[in-house]
Amino acid sequence: MLTFKILIVVALGLSVKSYSQERVTEVIYKKKSNVKLDYSNSSKNKSSIEIVEKAYSLVNNLNYSLLYNGNSSLFFEMSSLEIENENSIPIILAKSFGDTNGTFYTNSKLQSTIIQKEFDGEIFLIEKPFSNNNWQIEADQKRIGNYLCQKATKIIIRETISGSKQVPIVAWFTVEIPIPYGPASYVGLPGLILEVEVDNIVIYASKIIKNALKDKRIELPKNGKLITVEDFTKLEKEGFKYFKKF
């Protein structure tokens, strides 16, 4: 944990220095769902089905901002006037799809992402090193807007109420914007990630704003308990074991 605290202090210094010297670019991301729900053979009750359907219908209303400069990036959800009752279960689910819930600070010099996330009523700062990414760059290419993009894939292990689950990730990045950033914790490739698909949720760039307004700041989230990815995963497992009882 001492190493992690040193990383936080260094990152604070780098973030203050970097946004004072470099112009910030902003990328607006949106989400869409490719899920086709079929409950014909489902044992779920009607209210559960309605909650899930509502959650997927709300995905299109969510907008996210990625701010980046040469040293760091910050990804976070933008407020949406179309969504009411921020604490309803469908909205909480919609925000969690694609693992976009939280604030994500990435520092390319430190090769690490710090994720500020709430779990079980407590706020955590989770360190995720680039070494955890394990991307495989594929030969496939396609154009997204004006940019030629290349495919990258990986498998992550996600904790769910039903246990550990292998989840495939497909990302499309462009070396025409040679920075290692992207939405949420999908980072560490040799170009900006313009699109990610995970669990039939697509996170895609809808707009790139170069030389964003001067009031845009890239700052490391400060509030939260410092914790490693491994220790946070243990907390998730214990939490899901508790909820599974009900």
Beta strands, then each sheet from edge to edge (+ up, - down):
strand 1: 25-33
strand 2: 63-68
strand 3: 72-78
strand 4: 103-107
strand 5: 112-119
strand 6: 122-129
strand 7: 136-144
strand 8: 147-160
strand 9: 163-174
strand 10: 192-198
strand 11: 201-209
strand 12: 225-228
sheet 1: 7+ 8- 9+ 10- 11+ 1- 2+ 3- 4+ 5- 6+ 12+
end
